[in-house]
Amino acid sequence: MPSSWGKASVNGTDMDIYASVPEGDGPFPAVVVAQHASGVDKFIQDMADKLAVAGYVAVAPDLFHRITDEMVQSSGKSKRDQLSDSLIVDDINATVDFLVGHASVDSFRVGITGFCMGGRITWLAAATNSTFRAAVPYYGGNIMVPWGDATEPPLALTSGIKCPVLFHFGEIDENPSQADMLVLDRELSTHSIPHQFYTYPGANHAFMNPANPPRYQRIAAEMSWPRTLDFFGAHLSSTPASGYDGPACE
């Protein structure tokens, strides 16, 4: 399973992208992996590698590429707190262009997933780029909050989502909370967007990440990942699925 770092050009600057490619001959379906607040670290790289083992070209863009350590020191703000939705959209669009130009990728079969802030980015990306055929946010908080110079939060852009959504929630997570889940469910239903939500009992934020022992929950992680692969399998197959017809929330 080859993996490597590449670069994409975004508005005249270079952005690093971690890419993991399945063994064998393509073209393969592809998945963008949106990072969490720790960046494209081992956890995010491992998730991309797991997707490659499952048969997907997986790429994780470094969404902090504009933000230096000096900027963090001088501003007192974390890298995450210096992100702006408009630039995130630019970065995701450049990542999609990177994928579409890759010889191993079937450009008609592209999905997106993300963890923590990457779950929020998954919603934002699906709402602003119609290339995606499936979106899987993991415990994405702050969907009701604009970042940076944005005047509208991702929630207000929901009508732009043109693909089915699978969302994983931790039962005791406060952001997104179970109340937030109901708001997100209602918004997707209002726009007739096929979706399925799963809540994992006793699970908190970041339940997928074994490098975060206080939050990691093995049962939730082992239940949610096959559901994610099944969802991508259904919607990124060579014969596109017509839509999800299961329950909206479980």
N, C-alpha and C positions, 0 to 999 in steps of 0.2 A: 504494500500500500504506500505509494510515493506521497510524501508531504514536503512542502517547501514554502519559503516566503517569496512573494512576488511584489510588484508595485503597480498601482493604478494612478493615473493622472486625474487630479480633481482641481479644476479651476487654476491650472498652472502649477500646482504643487503635487508632490509625490505622497501617496498613502500606501503604507505597508499592508499586505494582505497575506494571511496564512491560508494555504490551500492544501487540501488532502484529496487525493484522486484514487478511485478504486483500481484494483488490478484488472487487467484485461483490456479489451477494445471497447471503445464507446461507439456512438455518443451515449452519455449517461444523463439521467436527470440530475439536477443540482439544487443545493440548499445554501442560502446565506445564513450564517450564524452570527447574530448580533451579540456583542460582548456584554459582560456585566461591568460593574463599576471598577473592578480590578484590572480591566483591560483584556487583551487577548493573551491571557495567562495559560497555565497548563490545563486548567479546567476547560476553558473554551477550546483549546487545541485538541484536548481529548474528545470533546463532544464532536468536533469536526471529523476526527479520525474514526469515531464510532459510526458516523454517517457514511464515511467512505467505505467502511467494512460492509455496511448495509447496501452499498451500490450507488451512492450519490457523490458527485463532486461537491465538496463542502468548502466554503470560503468564509473567513472571518476577517473583516476589515478592521484596521486600527483606527477607531473613531476619535482617538485622542491625538491624532498626528499633528494637529495644529497647536497643541497646548504643551508647552515646555515645563520642566520642573521650576525654572526661574519664574514663569508666570504664576505657578501655584504659590511659590514663596512670596512673591511681591503682592499678590492679590489676597492671599489668605483663603482662597477658594479652591476646593478640590477640582480635579480635572472634570469630573462629572458635572459639577456646578457651573463650569464654564462652557458647556456645550450649548449649541443653539439649534433649534429644530430645522431651520432652513439649511444649515450646513450639514446636519445629519442626513437630510433628504439628498443633498448633493452627493454625499459620500456613498449612500446606498445605491443611488442611481449609477455612480461610477463603478461600484462593485458589480452591479447587474451587467453593465457594459463589458466589464472584465470577463464575466462568465460567458456572455453571449459570444465574445470573440475567442473563446477557448475551444480548441478543436475537439476536446473530449466531451463537450456539453451539448445536450439537446436544448436549444434555447426556448423551446415551447413547453419545457417541463422544469420550471424553476419555482422553488418554495422558499420560505424564510421561517426561521425560529430564532428565539433569543431568550436570555435569562436575566431576571431582575430588570435593570434599566434596558436591557436588550429585549425584554418582553414588551416594554413600552415602545421601543423602536420598531419592533415587529408590527405592531398596530399602526404606527405612523407610516411605515414603509408600505404596508399593504394598502393604506388609504391614499397613497400618493404615487404608486407605481403599479400599473395594471399588468405588468409582466408576471407577477406572482400568481401561482395557481393554488397555493395553499399556505396558510399562515398559522404558526404554532407558538403563541407567547407562553412563557413560563413565568408565573407570578410577576407580571409586569405592573408596577405601580405608577402613579403620577400620570395616568392617561388623561385625567381631567385637568392637567396643569400644563400651560405652555412653557417652553424652555427658551431662554435667550431672547432674541428679538421677535419671536412668534407672537401673534396677537390672538391665535386660537389654539386650544389644546388638541391633541390627537382625537379626542372624543368627538369634537365638532366636525372632524373630517371623515367620520365613519361612512358616510354615504359613498365615499370614493372606493371603499373596499369591494373588489370584484371577485373575491375568492372565498372559499369556506375557511372558517376559523376554528381551531381547537385550542382551548385555553386551560392551563393547569393552575389551580389555586391551592394554597395551604390553608387549612381550616383556621389556624390561629394567627395567620399573617395579618398584620394591621394595614399593610399597603402593598398590594390591594387587599382590602377587607372583604368579608362576605357581603357587606352592604354595597361595596364597590362592584362586586360581581353582579349584583342585581341591576345596577345602573348600566353596566356594560351589556348584559343580556338584553335589557329593554332596548338599548340603542341599536344593537344588531338586529333585533326582531323588528323594530320600526322600519328598518331599511331592507327587510326580507333577505338578510345575509345568512346563509346556512352556517350554523355554528353548534359546537358542543363544548360544554364546560364540565370539568371534573374538579371536585374538591376532595383533598386527601385528609382524612381524620387525623388530628393531632399534629399535622405538618405545619411548619413555619415557613417564612421566607427563606429562599436559598436551599430548599430541601434536596435539591439535586447534587449539591456540591460537597463531595467527601472531604475537601480541604477546609471545610467550615464545620468542624465537628459539633458545635452547639446547635447548628441548624440542620445539618444533614439528617435525612430520614430514609433509611435504606428501603423500607417498604414502599413509601411514596415514589422514590426514584425507580424502583424496579417495576412498579405498576404503570407509571406514566410513560416510560420510554417505549415499551412495546406499542402503546396506544399512539404515540407520536409516529413511530415507524409505520404502523398500519394506516394511519391517516395520510402520510406522505405516499405510501404505496397505492392507496385508493385514488389520490388526486394528481399524482405525478406519474401515473402509469402511462403506457403508450396509448391507451384508450382512455381519454379523460372521463372522470366520473361526472355525472350530471348534477350532483349535489348531495349533501348529507341529509338523511331523512330520519336520524335518530333523535333522542331526547336532547333538549337544549342544555339542561343542567343535571348533573348527578353529584 
